[in-house]
Amino acid sequence: MSFANVYEEQAIEACIDELGEALRGLADFAPAVLALALRVHLEALLQALLDTQVCTPAEVRAYLKELEREALQYEKP
C-alpha cells in the first residue's frame, strides 16, 4: 500500500515526529504493553482505511506482509 500518493512527504515526516514525541511520553510502559496498545490502534486505523475505501483488503495484506518482513528482518523474496 503506497501512502506516498495520498499524502505529502512533509506531512508524513511531521506526523512521525509527533508520534515519536507521544511515544516518549509513554516510556514508563513496558514495550510489550506498548506493542499491544499500538496493535489495537493500527487495527482501527487499517479498518478505517478499508471503510473509507482508501485502500483494498489486498493492499492491507501486502502492507502487513511488508511490515512483518521489516520487523523480522526477512530477506525480500
N, C-alpha and C positions, 0 to 999 in steps of 0.2 A: 504494500500500500504506500503510495507516494503522497506525502503531505506537502511536498515542495510545490506542487501545482496549486494547492489550496491557499497556502499562507506564505507571507513574505519571510525570507530568512531572518530578517531583523526581529520580527515578532517571535519567531521560534527561539532565537538566542535570548531575548528578553524574558520569555516565559521560562526557559531553562534556568536562568539566573534567579528568578523569583522563586521557582520551586526549590532550588538549592538552598536559598535562604530559609524557606519554610521548613525544609528537612533538617537543617542545622538546629532549628528551634525544637526539634523532636529528638535531640541527641540522647536524652535520658532513657529512651525506649530501646529495648533490645532489638538488634537487626531483624530477628525472626518476627517480632511483633510488627515492626515497620513493613516488612515484606508482606505479611498477611493483610495489613490495612491497605497497602498500596494495591494489592491484588483486587480487593473489593472495589476500589476506586477505578482501577483500569478496566475491570469488567463492566462497570457502569458507563464509563466513557466509550468503550467499544460498542456497547449496546446502543448508546445514543447515536453514534456514527451510523450504525445499521438502521436505526429507526428513522433517521433523517435522510437516509439514502446517500450519505457522503461516501460510503464505500459498500462493497458487496461482502457477503459471507466468505467468498473465496479470497478476497483481499485481506480480510481479518485473519483467516487461516494462514495465509502467506506471511503476514506481519508477525504472527505469533511464532511461526516456524523460524523466522529470521531472528526474533528475539531469543528464542531458545538456543539457536546456533551461536549467537554472540555471547549469551550468558554462560554457556557451557564450553565456549571456545572450540566448537567443532570446525573442521575444515569445510569449505564450501564444496558441495557435491559436484 
